[in-house]
Amino acid sequence: MAPSDATVLIRGSSGTGKELVAKAIVNLSSRKDKPFITLNCAALPEALVESELFGHEKGAFTGATSRRIGRAEAADGGTLFLDEIGDLTLQTQVKLLRFLQERTFSRVGSNEELRSNVRFLAATSRNLEQLMAEGKFREDLYYRLNIFPITMPDLAKRKSDIILLAEHFIEKMNLKYNKKIVRLSTPAINMLMSYHWPGNVRELENCMERAVLTATDDCIHGYNLPPSLQTGKESGSNLLPDGNASIDVLLASYERELIVESLKRNNGNMSAAGRELGVSPRMMHYRVTKLGITPSWYVRSNAQS
C-alpha cells in the first residue's frame, strides 16, 4: 500500500516504532521527495491543536499577532502524519473528518476554504474501540482512518528481535561516542532477553546508549545495563526461580562476572586480574575459591581461540 495514497492507521504501544513505520511508508511512496509533516496531538494543549493543524489568521485569538499556516497546508503535495490521534477532542475530530473526506479546511478565524493535497498517516497507542464505546472518538472518523491498519507488536512479543536491535544500537552509539564495543556478554544477553520492556524499542535504545557510555572495554557487561534490568520481580525478569533474588545473590553474580571477564582479559592470570580490579592476591584467591571459578580454564579457552 505504500505507493498508493491510501490512509494508513498505525497502532501499537508507545516506543514500538510507529513513526519509523510512517517514514518507511513515505520513503516507498511517490511523495518521498515532498514534505513530510508530523503533529503529535498529545503534545499540545487542546486549544492549540486546531491552530497547529489548520493554521490561524491574525487576531483569531489572543496572541495571534500574525497569520500562520498550519501543518495541513505545509504538507500540501506530501504526507501529513498525525501521532496519538486518539487524543484529539471531539470538536477537532469533526473538522479533521471533513479534511479527510474533502481535503479542504479553513484557518482558525477565517471563512476562506483552502485545499491541500496530502497523503494522510495516523498513529495511536490508545484503544480506539474503547474510546468509541465511551463516546470519546467518532465512529465515522475511525472508519475513515482504518482503511489500512498496521499493528506494531510490543518488543516483549518479538524476543528474536531484541539482540539484533541491541547490536544495531551498539553500532549506532559507537559512532556517536567514538567507542569500539564489539559484543554483549552472556549475562547481559540473558538480562536483555528476560526483561519485559514496558518502554519497548525506545527503552532498549536508551538502555544500550547508557551501556555503551559506561563500558570500559570492548564488551557490554551485565553491570553496564540499567538497574531496571537486574533480576527481580519488579523487572519482570525470570533469570532466577520465581523471579526473586536476595541482594547477596545479586552481588555475588555481579562479582563473578567482573572476575571472570578480568581473567579472560588476562589469560587466566589471577595476579594480573587482581591488580586490574584493585584486589590483593590473598583476597583474589579467596573470592575465586568462594565463587567456584577456575582460572586455568580461561588460559585454555584463550589458547584455543
SERO-4910 file (N, C-alpha, C, O; in steps of 0.05 Angstrom, whole numbers):
BEGIN
 pado doro    nc1    nc2    nc3   cac1   cac2   cac3    cc1    cc2    cc3    oc1    oc2    oc3
  Met    A     17    -24      0      0      0      0     17     25      0      6     47     -4
  Ala    A     43     23      5     60     47      7     59     65    -18     57     89    -16
  Pro    A     60     53    -43     60     70    -67     33     84    -72     31    102    -88
  Ser    A     12     74    -58    -15     86    -62    -17    111    -44      1    119    -30
  Asp    A    -41    124    -46    -47    147    -28    -66    139     -6    -79    156      6
  Ala    A    -69    113     -1    -88    104     19    -80    114     47    -57    115     54
  Thr    A   -101    120     63    -96    128     91    -88    103    107   -100     82    104
  Val    A    -68    107    124    -57     85    140    -60     92    170    -53    114    178
  Leu    A    -70     73    185    -71     76    214    -52     57    227    -55     33    225
  Ile    A    -32     68    241    -11     52    253    -17     50    283    -18     71    297
  Arg    A    -20     26    293    -27     22    321     -6      7    336      8    -10    325
  Gly    A     -3     14    362     17      0    378     24     16    402     18     40    404
  Ser    A     36      3    422     44     17    447     66     37    442     79     37    421
  Ser    A     69     56    461     89     76    458    117     63    457    123     45    472
  Gly    A    133     73    438    161     63    436    164     40    417    186     29    415
  Thr    A    143     31    403    146      8    385    156     16    358    163     -2    342
  Gly    A    157     42    351    168     50    326    148     58    305    152     54    281
  Lys    A    126     69    314    104     76    296    113     98    276    106     97    252
  Glu    A    128    118    286    136    139    268    156    129    247    157    138    225
  Leu    A    173    109    255    192     98    236    177     83    214    185     83    190
  Val    A    154     70    221    138     57    200    126     78    181    126     74    157
  Ala    A    117    100    193    106    122    176    128    132    157    122    137    133
  Lys    A    152    135    166    174    145    149    180    124    127    187    131    105
  Ala    A    179     99    135    184     77    115    163     78     93    170     75     69
  Ile    A    138     83    100    116     85     80    122    108     61    119    105     37
  Val    A    130    131     73    135    154     56    158    149     37    157    156     14
  Asn    A    179    136     47    203    131     31    197    112      8    212    111    -12
  Leu    A    176     96     10    169     77    -11    146     88    -29    136     74    -46
  Ser    A    139    114    -24    117    126    -40    128    146    -60    151    153    -60
  Ser    A    110    154    -77    117    174    -98    120    202    -85    129    221    -99
  Arg    A    113    205    -60    115    231    -46    141    233    -29    143    251    -12
  Lys    A    160    215    -33    183    214    -16    200    240    -17    213    246      3
  Asp    A    199    254    -39    214    279    -41    197    304    -34    206    326    -38
  Lys    A    173    299    -25    154    320    -18    155    324     12    167    308     26
  Pro    A    142    345     23    142    349     52    131    326     68    111    314     60
  Phe    A    144    320     90    134    300    109    130    315    135    149    321    150
  Ile    A    105    322    142     98    339    164     85    322    186     67    307    181
  Thr    A     95    325    211     84    310    233     72    329    254     80    352    257
  Leu    A     52    318    268     40    333    290     32    312    312     17    294    307
  Asn    A     43    316    336     37    299    358     13    311    373     16    332    386
  Cys    A    -10    299    371    -35    310    382    -35    310    412    -49    326    424
  Ala    A    -19    293    424    -18    291    454      1    311    466      1    316    490
  Ala    A     18    323    449     39    341    460     31    370    461     45    387    472
  Leu    A      7    376    451     -2    404    451    -27    408    468    -43    389    471
  Pro    A    -31    431    480    -56    437    494    -79    435    475    -77    441    451
  Glu    A   -102    428    486   -126    424    470   -133    449    452   -141    446    429
  Ala    A   -129    473    463   -136    497    449   -118    503    425   -125    518    407
  Leu    A    -94    491    425    -75    497    403    -74    476    381    -63    482    360
  Val    A    -87    453    385    -85    432    365    -97    440    339    -85    436    318
  Glu    A   -121    453    339   -134    461    314   -117    482    300   -115    481    275
  Ser    A   -106    501    315    -89    521    303    -64    509    290    -56    517    268
  Glu    A    -52    490    304    -28    477    293    -34    461    268    -18    460    250
  Leu    A    -58    449    268    -65    432    246    -74    448    221    -65    443    199
  Phe    A    -91    468    225   -102    483    203    -92    512    200    -98    525    180
  Gly    A    -77    522    220    -67    549    218    -87    569    229   -110    561    236
  His    A    -80    594    230    -98    615    240    -92    642    227    -71    646    216
  Glu    A   -112    659    228   -110    687    218   -101    706    240   -105    700    264
  Lys    A    -90    728    232    -82    748    252   -107    757    268   -127    764    256
  Gly    A   -104    757    294   -126    766    311   -147    745    316   -168    751    328
  Ala    A   -143    720    308   -163    699    312   -167    693    341   -189    685    349
  Phe    A   -146    697    357   -148    692    386   -126    708    399   -108    719    385
  Thr    A   -126    710    425   -106    725    440    -78    714    434    -74    690    438
  Gly    A    -60    730    426    -33    721    419    -28    715    390     -6    711    382
  Ala    A    -50    716    374    -47    711    345    -40    737    332    -57    751    321
  Thr    A    -14    744    332     -6    770    322     -1    771    292      3    792    281
  Ser    A     -2    748    279      2    747    250    -10    721    239    -17    703    254
  Arg    A    -14    721    213    -25    696    200     -4    674    203     20    679    201
  Arg    A    -13    650    207      5    627    209     -8    603    194    -31    596    199
  Ile    A      8    591    176     -3    567    163      0    543    181     18    541    197
  Gly    A    -19    524    178    -19    500    194     -4    477    181      6    479    158
  Arg    A     -3    454    195     12    431    185     -2    420    159     12    411    141
  Ala    A    -29    422    158    -43    411    135    -35    427    110    -32    415     89
  Glu    A    -32    453    112    -24    469     90      5    465     82     12    465     59
  Ala    A     22    462    103     51    458     98     56    432     85     77    429     71
  Ala    A     39    412     88     43    385     77     32    383     49     33    361     38
  Asp    A     22    404     37     10    403     11     29    389     -9     52    398    -13
  Gly    A     19    368    -23     35    353    -42     51    331    -29     61    313    -43
  Gly    A     52    330     -2     67    310     12     50    293     30     28    285     23
  Thr    A     61    288     54     48    270     73     44    284    100     62    297    109
  Leu    A     21    280    111     15    291    138     12    267    157     -5    250    153
  Phe    A     28    267    178     28    245    198     19    256    225     32    273    237
  Leu    A     -4    246    234    -15    254    260    -10    232    280    -22    210    278
  Asp    A      7    238    300     13    218    320     -6    222    344    -14    244    350
  Glu    A    -12    199    357    -31    199    380    -57    213    373    -66    231    387
  Ile    A    -69    204    351    -94    216    342   -117    210    360   -137    224    359
  Gly    A   -114    190    377   -135    184    396   -139    205    418   -158    204    433
  Asp    A   -120    224    419   -122    245    440   -136    270    429   -139    290    444
  Leu    A   -145    270    405   -160    293    394   -187    297    407   -200    277    414
  Thr    A   -195    322    411   -221    327    422   -243    322    401   -236    321    377
  Leu    A   -267    318    409   -289    312    390   -293    335    371   -298    331    347
  Gln    A   -289    360    380   -293    383    362   -272    383    340   -278    388    316
  Thr    A   -247    377    347   -226    375    326   -230    351    308   -223    352    284
  Gln    A   -240    329    319   -246    306    303   -265    312    280   -262    301    258
  Val    A   -285    328    286   -305    336    265   -291    350    242   -296    344    219
  Lys    A   -274    369    249   -260    384    228   -240    367    213   -235    370    189
  Leu    A   -227    349    228   -208    331    215   -222    312    195   -212    306    174
  Leu    A   -246    302    203   -261    285    186   -268    299    159   -266    287    138
  Arg    A   -276    323    161   -282    339    137   -257    341    119   -259    339     95
  Phe    A   -234    347    132   -210    349    117   -202    323    103   -193    322     81
  Leu    A   -206    301    117   -201    274    106   -218    268     82   -209    257     62
  Gln    A   -243    276     84   -262    269     62   -259    287     38   -260    278     15
  Glu    A   -256    313     43   -256    333     22   -229    345     15   -225    357     -6
  Arg    A   -210    341     33   -183    353     31   -186    384     31   -170    398     19
  Thr    A   -206    394     45   -210    423     47   -211    430     77   -218    413     94
  Phe    A   -203    455     83   -203    464    111   -203    494    111   -200    507     90
  Ser    A   -206    505    135   -205    534    138   -187    541    162   -188    526    182
  Arg    A   -172    562    159   -155    571    182   -174    581    204   -196    590    199
  Val    A   -164    579    229   -179    589    252   -182    619    248   -163    634    244
  Gly    A   -207    629    250   -213    657    246   -217    666    218   -218    690    212
  Ser    A   -221    646    199   -225    653    171   -248    636    160   -252    613    169
  Asn    A   -262    647    141   -283    632    127   -274    622     99   -289    609     85
  Glu    A   -249    629     92   -238    620     67   -232    590     66   -220    580     85
  Glu    A   -242    577     46   -238    548     43   -212    543     27   -209    553      5
  Leu    A   -194    528     39   -169    521     27   -168    491     20   -181    475     33
  Arg    A   -151    484      1   -148    456     -6   -119    448     -2   -101    464     -5
  Ser    A   -115    423      5    -88    412      8    -87    383     -1   -102    367      9
  Asn    A    -70    377    -19    -67    350    -30    -47    335    -13    -23    336    -18
  Val    A    -56    320      7    -38    307     25    -44    277     26    -67    268     23
  Arg    A    -24    261     31    -27    233     39    -29    233     69    -13    245     83
  Phe    A    -49    219     80    -54    220    108    -46    194    123    -55    173    115
  Leu    A    -28    197    143    -20    175    160    -26    182    189    -23    205    197
  Ala    A    -36    163    204    -42    168    233    -31    146    250    -27    123    240
  Ala    A    -27    152    275    -17    132    294    -30    136    321    -37    159    328
  Thr    A    -33    115    336    -44    117    363    -35     94    380    -32     72    371
  Ser    A    -32    100    406    -27     78    426    -52     73    443    -52     56    461
  Arg    A    -74     88    436    -99     85    451   -116     63    439   -113     56    416
  Asn    A   -135     53    455   -154     33    446   -178     49    434   -196     58    449
  Leu    A   -178     52    408   -199     69    395   -226     57    398   -246     71    400
  Glu    A   -228     30    398   -254     17    401   -266     23    428   -290     28    430
  Gln    A   -250     24    448   -259     30    475   -267     60    476   -287     67    489
  Leu    A   -252     77    464   -258    105    463   -285    110    449   -300    127    457
  Met    A   -290     95    428   -316     98    414   -339     90    432   -360    102    432
  Ala    A   -334     68    446   -356     58    464   -361     78    486   -384     80    496
  Glu    A   -341     94    494   -345    114    515   -354    141    503   -357    160    518
  Gly    A   -357    142    477   -366    167    464   -344    188    462   -350    212    459
  Lys    A   -319    180    463   -296    199    461   -283    199    434   -265    215    430
  Phe    A   -291    181    416   -279    181    390   -301    174    369   -316    155    373
  Arg    A   -302    190    348   -323    187    329   -320    162    312   -298    156    302
  Glu    A   -342    147    309   -341    123    293   -335    129    263   -320    114    251
  Asp    A   -347    151    253   -343    156    224   -313    164    219   -303    157    198
  Leu    A   -301    177    238   -272    183    235   -255    157    237   -236    154    222
  Tyr    A   -263    140    255   -249    114    258   -249     99    232   -228     89    223
  Tyr    A   -273     96    220   -274     80    195   -260     94    172   -251     81    153
  Arg    A   -259    120    173   -245    135    152   -215    132    155   -200    132    135
  Leu    A   -205    129    179   -177    125    185   -168     96    180   -145     91    172
  Asn    A   -186     78    186   -178     49    188   -179     35    160   -186     12    159
  Ile    A   -171     49    139   -171     37    113   -150     16    111   -155     -6    100
  Phe    A   -126     22    121   -104      2    120    -90      3    148    -72     19    152
  Pro    A    -99    -14    166    -87    -14    193    -61    -30    194    -58    -51    181
  Ile    A    -42    -20    209    -17    -35    214    -13    -35    245    -14    -14    258
  Thr    A     -9    -59    256     -6    -61    285     23    -69    291     34    -88    281
  Met    A     35    -53    309     63    -57    317     62    -73    343     51    -63    363
  Pro    A     74    -97    344     74   -113    369     93   -102    389    113    -89    382
  Asp    A     88   -107    415    107    -99    436    133   -114    433    133   -136    422
  Leu    A    155   -102    442    181   -115    439    182   -141    454    196   -159    446
  Ala    A    168   -143    477    168   -168    493    156   -191    477    161   -214    483
  Lys    A    140   -185    456    129   -206    439    146   -211    414    139   -227    397
  Arg    A    169   -198    413    187   -201    390    215   -208    400    235   -195    394
  Lys    A    217   -229    417    242   -236    430    265   -240    411    287   -232    417
  Ser    A    260   -250    387    281   -255    368    294   -229    357    315   -230    346
  Asp    A    279   -207    361    290   -181    351    307   -167    372    322   -148    364
  Ile    A    306   -175    397    319   -159    418    349   -157    414    359   -134    415
  Ile    A    363   -179    410    392   -178    407    400   -164    381    420   -150    380
  Leu    A    384   -169    360    390   -156    334    388   -125    337    405   -111    327
  Leu    A    367   -116    351    364    -88    356    386    -77    374    396    -55    370
  Ala    A    393    -92    395    414    -84    413    440    -80    399    454    -60    403
  Glu    A    447    -99    381    472    -96    366    471    -73    347    491    -59    343
  His    A    447    -68    335    444    -44    318    449    -18    333    462      0    324
  Phe    A    437    -17    357    441      7    373    469     11    383    479     33    386
  Ile    A    483    -12    389    511    -10    397    528      2    374    544     20    379
  Glu    A    523     -7    349    537      5    326    532     35    324    549     51    319
  Lys    A    507     42    328    498     70    326    512     87    347    522    108    342
  Met    A    513     76    372    525     91    394    556     91    392    569    110    401
  Asn    A    567     70    380    596     70    375    604     95    359    624    108    364
  Leu    A    589    100    338    594    123    321    589    149    335    605    168    333
  Lys    A    568    150    351    561    175    365    582    182    386    588    206    389
  Tyr    A    592    162    401    610    167    423    639    158    418    655    158    437
  Asn    A    645    151    393    672    142    386    682    119    403    704    119    414
  Lys    A    665     99    406    671     75    422    676     52    403    671     54    379
  Lys    A    686     29    414    691      6    397    680    -19    411    695    -39    415
  Ile    A    655    -18    419    642    -41    432    636    -62    410    624    -55    389
  Val    A    644    -87    414    640   -107    393    622   -130    402    613   -146    384
  Arg    A    616   -133    427    599   -156    435    584   -150    461    589   -131    476
  Leu    A    565   -168    466    550   -169    491    558   -193    507    561   -215    496
  Ser    A    563   -190    533    569   -214    549    544   -231    553    522   -222    548
  Thr    A    549   -257    560    527   -275    563    507   -266    585    483   -267    580
  Pro    A    517   -257    608    498   -247    628    482   -223    618    458   -220    624
  Ala    A    494   -205    602    480   -182    591    458   -192    572    436   -181    572
  Ile    A    464   -212    555    445   -223    537    421   -234    552    398   -230    545
  Asn    A    427   -249    573    406   -261    590    388   -240    602    364   -244    603
  Met    A    400   -218    611    384   -197    623    366   -184    602    343   -178    607
  Leu    A    377   -179    578    362   -166    557    338   -184    548    316   -174    543
  Met    A    343   -210    547    323   -229    537    301   -234    558    279   -241    551
  Ser    A    308   -231    584    288   -237    604    271   -213    613    251   -216    626
  Tyr    A    280   -189    607    266   -165    615    240   -162    598    239   -171    576
  His    A    220   -149    610    194   -147    597    191   -122    580    170   -119    567
  Trp    A    209   -103    579    210    -80    562    183    -64    560    171    -63    539
  Pro    A    175    -52    582    150    -36    581    152    -12    563    132     -2    552
  Gly    A    177     -2    559    181     21    541    188     14    513    194     31    496
  Asn    A    188    -12    507    192    -23    480    219    -15    468    238    -13    482
  Val    A    219    -11    442    245     -7    428    258     19    437    283     20    438
  Arg    A    243     39    443    254     64    453    270     60    478    292     71    482
  Glu    A    259     43    496    272     38    522    298     22    516    318     26    529
  Leu    A    297      3    497    321    -13    491    343      5    480    366      2    487
  Glu    A    336     24    463    356     43    452    369     59    474    393     63    475
  Asn    A    352     70    493    363     85    515    381     68    533    402     77    543
  Cys    A    373     43    536    388     24    552    416     19    540    436     19    555
  Met    A    417     15    514    442     10    501    460     35    500    484     32    500
  Glu    A    448     58    498    464     83    499    478     85    526    501     92    527
  Arg    A    463     79    548    475     80    574    497     60    577    518     65    588
  Ala    A    492     35    566    512     14    568    537     21    553    559     16    564
  Val    A    535     32    530    559     40    514    574     62    528    599     61    529
  Leu    A    560     80    540    573    102    554    589     92    579    610    103    585
  Thr    A    579     72    593    592     63    617    611     40    612    626     33    631
  Ala    A    612     29    588    631      7    583    660     17    583    666     38    572
  Thr    A    677      1    594    706      8    596    723     -9    578    747     -4    576
  Asp    A    711    -29    565    727    -46    546    710    -50    521    692    -33    515
  Asp    A    715    -72    507    700    -75    481    675    -92    485    664   -102    465
  Cys    A    665    -95    509    642   -112    515    622    -98    533    629    -83    551
  Ile    A    596   -103    528    575    -95    545    570   -116    566    563   -139    559
  His    A    575   -110    591    571   -129    613    544   -124    627    531   -104    622
  Gly    A    536   -143    643    511   -140    657    510   -116    674    489   -103    677
  Tyr    A    533   -109    687    533    -86    704    533    -59    689    530    -38    702
  Asn    A    535    -60    663    532    -35    647    503    -29    641    497     -7    633
  Leu    A    486    -48    645    457    -45    640    443    -30    663    453    -32    686
  Pro    A    421    -17    658    407     -2    679    397    -20    701    393    -44    697
  Pro    A    394    -10    726    384    -26    748    357    -39    742    352    -61    753
  Ser    A    341    -27    725    314    -38    720    316    -65    706    297    -81    706
  Leu    A    340    -72    694    343    -97    680    354   -119    699    356   -142    691
  Gln    A    362   -112    723    372   -131    741    350   -150    750    326   -143    750
  Thr    A    358   -174    758    338   -194    766    320   -185    789    330   -175    809
  Gly    A    294   -188    786    276   -181    807    247   -183    797    242   -182    773
  Lys    A    229   -185    816    201   -188    809    191   -163    794    174   -165    776
  Glu    A    200   -139    803    190   -114    791    199   -112    762    185   -100    746
  Ser    A    222   -123    755    232   -120    727    219   -139    708    221   -136    683
  Gly    A    205   -159    718    193   -179    700    213   -199    691    207   -216    674
  Ser    A    237   -199    703    258   -218    695    252   -245    706    238   -248    726
  Asn    A    263   -266    693    259   -293    703    285   -308    703    285   -332    697
  Leu    A    307   -295    708    333   -308    708    336   -328    731    350   -348    729
  Leu    A    322   -323    753    324   -340    777    296   -350    784    276   -337    776
  Pro    A    294   -372    799    267   -383    806    250   -362    818    258   -347    836
  Asp    A    225   -361    809    204   -342    820    211   -313    814    197   -295    824
  Gly    A    232   -308    799    239   -280    793    249   -265    817    249   -240    816
  Asn    A    257   -278    839    266   -265    863    296   -270    867    306   -292    860
  Ala    A    310   -252    879    338   -256    885    345   -237    908    338   -214    908
  Ser    A    360   -248    928    368   -231    951    391   -214    941    403   -218    920
  Ile    A    398   -193    957    419   -176    950    446   -191    949    464   -184    933
  Asp    A    449   -211    967    474   -227    967    477   -242    941    499   -244    930
  Val    A    455   -253    930    457   -268    905    464   -249    882    480   -256    865
  Leu    A    451   -226    882    456   -206    860    485   -196    861    498   -194    841
  Leu    A    495   -190    885    523   -181    888    543   -202    880    563   -196    867
  Ala    A    537   -227    887    554   -249    880    555   -253    850    576   -258    838
  Ser    A    532   -250    837    531   -253    808    547   -230    794    561   -235    775
  Tyr    A    544   -206    805    558   -183    794    589   -187    798    604   -182    780
  Glu    A    597   -196    822    625   -200    829    637   -222    811    659   -219    801
  Arg    A    622   -243    807    632   -265    790    637   -256    761    657   -263    749
  Glu    A    618   -240    751    622   -230    723    646   -213    721    661   -215    701
  Leu    A    650   -195    740    674   -178    740    700   -194    740    718   -188    724
  Ile    A    701   -214    757    726   -230    759    730   -247    734    752   -248    724
  Val    A    709   -260    724    711   -277    700    720   -260    676    738   -269    661
  Glu    A    709   -237    672    716   -221    649    745   -211    652    759   -209    632
  Ser    A    754   -205    676    782   -196    681    801   -220    676    823   -216    664
  Leu    A    794   -244    684    810   -267    679    813   -273    649    834   -280    639
  Lys    A    791   -268    634    791   -272    605    811   -253    593    827   -260    575
  Arg    A    810   -227    602    828   -207    591    858   -213    597    875   -205    582
  Asn    A    862   -226    620    890   -231    629    898   -260    627    916   -269    640
  Asn    A    885   -274    608    893   -302    602    894   -320    626    912   -337    629
  Gly    A    875   -316    645    874   -333    668    893   -326    690    895   -341    710
  Asn    A    908   -305    688    928   -297    708    914   -283    731    905   -261    728
  Met    A    913   -297    754    899   -286    777    912   -261    788    898   -242    796
  Ser    A    938   -260    788    952   -236    799    946   -212    782    941   -190    792
  Ala    A    948   -216    755    943   -193    737    914   -184    739    908   -160    739
  Ala    A    895   -203    741    867   -197    744    862   -182    770    846   -163    770
  Gly    A    876   -190    791    873   -177    817    883   -149    816    870   -131    827
  Arg    A    906   -144    803    916   -117    801    897   -100    785    893    -76    792
  Glu    A    885   -111    764    866    -96    747    842    -87    763    831    -66    759
  Leu    A    833   -105    781    809   -100    797    815    -86    824    797    -79    839
  Gly    A    841    -82    830    849    -69    855    845    -87    879    838    -77    900
  Val    A    849   -113    875    845   -133    897    872   -146    903    887   -153    885
  Ser    A    878   -150    929    903   -163    937    903   -192    928    882   -204    925
  Pro    A    927   -205    925    928   -233    917    912   -251    936    899   -270    927
  Arg    A    914   -246    963    900   -263    982    870   -260    978    856   -281    979
  Met    A    860   -236    976    831   -232    972    822   -243    945    800   -253    943
  Met    A    839   -240    925    832   -251    899    828   -281    900    809   -292    889
  His    A    847   -295    913    845   -324    916    821   -332    932    807   -351    925
  Tyr    A    814   -316    953    791   -322    969    765   -319    953    747   -336    954
  Arg    A    763   -298    937    739   -293    921    736   -314    899    714   -323    895
  Val    A    758   -321    886    757   -341    865    747   -368    876    731   -382    864
  Thr    A    758   -375    899    751   -400    912    721   -400    921    707   -419    916
  Lys    A    713   -378    933    685   -376    943    665   -378    920    644   -389    923
  Leu    A    672   -366    897    653   -366    874    656   -390    856    641   -393    836
  Gly    A    675   -408    862    678   -432    846    689   -427    819    683   -442    800
  Ile    A    706   -407    816    717   -400    789    744   -415    786    760   -417    805
  Thr    A    748   -426    762    773   -440    756    790   -423    736    784   -424    712
  Pro    A    810   -408    746    825   -390    728    838   -405    705    840   -394    683
  Ser    A    848   -430    709    862   -444    688    844   -449    664    854   -452    641
  Trp    A    818   -450    668    800   -455    645    802   -433    625    800   -437    601
  Tyr    A    807   -408    635    808   -385    617    835   -384    601    836   -372    580
  Val    A    855   -397    612    880   -400    597    876   -418    573    883   -411    551
  Arg    A    863   -441    578    858   -460    556    838   -447    536    841   -450    512
  Ser    A    818   -433    547    798   -421    529    811   -401    510    805   -401    486
  Asn    A    829   -384    521    842   -364    504    861   -377    485    864   -368    462
  Ala    A    874   -398    494    894   -411    476    880   -424    453    890   -423    430
  Gln    A    856   -436    458    841   -449    436    831   -428    416    830   -434    392
  Ser    A    823   -405    426    812   -384    409    833   -370    393    827   -352    377
***
